[in-house]
Structures are given as structure tokens and as C-alpha cells.
Amino acid sequence: MERSTGDISVLVLAGGLATRMRPLTEKFPKILLEVAGRPFLFHQLELLRKNGFRNIIFSTGYLGELVEEAFEGNKEFKDFNIAFCHDGKNRLGTGGATKNSLDLLTDIFVVLYGDSYLLYDYSKILKSFDETKYNALMTVYHNEDLHDSSNVYFENGDIVKYDKIDKTSDMKHIDWGFNIFQKSAFENFKDLEIFDLSEVFQKSLKDNKLQGFEVGQRFYEIGSIDGLEELNTFLRKNL
């Protein structure tokens, strides 16, 4: 079944403590840091708008109320359907936060990280997803440890190994950050509250249900001071 971006909900994970970005994140969550003159999340939403997405859920934790306040009285994104899901008292991890948001998501949905700026035609990735064979899709980039430590062994169009901790020399790719899931990918995690998305990917890979999609364009991020400065320079030159 071919799906359009307008039919799919996008979950933006924005609940982390962002300790690497202190003191910048002592009063603001990372997703609200200023980049090229405006909060980063607005740049993310512009990318999603250009790609046709309109149904956005923000998964929040640390200072999450400020993310909601950023939209109060804001008419720039009135064409979006925006909702929020808070971790609650406990930090749930990326997997737990995603599971916590499932009731707000379409059966097939996209997950983005709240510190990633990803330039690509997202519809191409979505159209490639074989939902009859796979329950998850991971985008990968041939990184060679350039922008961060590579963690994916990708060969002949397939993900052979993915591990964020046990990294080996045959890992030349890195997970790029645009992820597609079916809700069924989380069925084995019903009894877990706190877990990482990497565990979901690894379960799907073990079950031969993880699809890979290689992108040729690098990622930008604001998860580090250097990354923030680099993206700020890039956007000021290209906006």
C-alpha cells in the first residue's frame, strides 16, 4: 500500500536532559535552542512541512512544558496538527517514550530525534518501506566515523549488524535518524517501561524485519556545541 506523508504521523523525541549542552540547556530543552535566529524545533517543522507532513507529536520530558508554550499564540504552524506526550515522572528512554506515544500515532509512523536536521526527500524513504515484509526501517549514511562513531554494518542494501556499544571495524555506516516503524515492532516490549529504540531495531534485525535505506546526504545535529555551531553557520548561509 502506497502511503503519502500526509497520512503518516511523526513523533519527535525531545525528552532528553541534554547534559552535553550545559549550561545552554539549564533553562531550555535542547529542541528550543536558538539556531540561525529561531528555536531549532521551528527549523525541523519547516523541513516536515516541505515534505508534506502535518501530524506531529512531540514526546517531551525535561522542561517539556516550555515546548508546549512555544506554540501558544503561534500562527505560523496553524496548518499542523500538533500534540504532546510527556514521559511522566520517569525518563523512559527513546524506546519507552515511543511506546508511551503509540496511542497518538498512526499504525505506521516516523520517529525523528529532536536534535537532528535531516535534508532529504522524505517521501522517497516512505515509499520504499515494504510494510508487508518489515516492521521497521532505519536510514543509514556512509559515515566512516566522520561525523560521529559509525555503528552499522550495511552491505548490498541490507543491515547486517547494528550496535551502539559493540562497534566493529566493518561498521562504516551510521544510523541517520529518520526512522519508520509499524506499531507491531513494539509488541515484544509491552512489559517494559524504560528502554532504548536501539533495542527495538535489534529485535527487528534479529527477526529479519529491519529494512535499510541508504541516504547520500550527511546529517546535521545540535547534540553538541560543535554541531550547534556548524548547523547555525550552514542555515545562515542557506536560508
Secondary structure as GFF3:
##gff-version 3
##sequence-region A 1 239
A	DSSP	three_ten_helix	5	7	.	.	.	ID=ss1
A	DSSP	beta_strand	9	14	.	.	.	ID=ss2
A	DSSP	three_ten_helix	19	21	.	.	.	ID=ss3
A	DSSP	three_ten_helix	30	32	.	.	.	ID=ss4
A	DSSP	beta_strand	34	35	.	.	.	ID=ss5
A	DSSP	beta_strand	38	39	.	.	.	ID=ss6
A	DSSP	alpha_helix	40	50	.	.	.	ID=ss7
A	DSSP	beta_strand	55	60	.	.	.	ID=ss8
A	DSSP	alpha_helix	64	69	.	.	.	ID=ss9
A	DSSP	beta_strand	81	86	.	.	.	ID=ss10
A	DSSP	alpha_helix	93	100	.	.	.	ID=ss11
A	DSSP	three_ten_helix	102	104	.	.	.	ID=ss12
A	DSSP	beta_strand	108	113	.	.	.	ID=ss13
A	DSSP	beta_strand	116	117	.	.	.	ID=ss14
A	DSSP	alpha_helix	122	128	.	.	.	ID=ss15
A	DSSP	beta_strand	136	142	.	.	.	ID=ss16
A	DSSP	beta_strand	152	155	.	.	.	ID=ss17
A	DSSP	beta_strand	158	162	.	.	.	ID=ss18
A	DSSP	beta_strand	173	182	.	.	.	ID=ss19
A	DSSP	three_ten_helix	183	189	.	.	.	ID=ss20
A	DSSP	alpha_helix	197	206	.	.	.	ID=ss21
A	DSSP	beta_strand	210	215	.	.	.	ID=ss22
A	DSSP	beta_strand	220	221	.	.	.	ID=ss23
A	DSSP	alpha_helix	225	238	.	.	.	ID=ss24
###
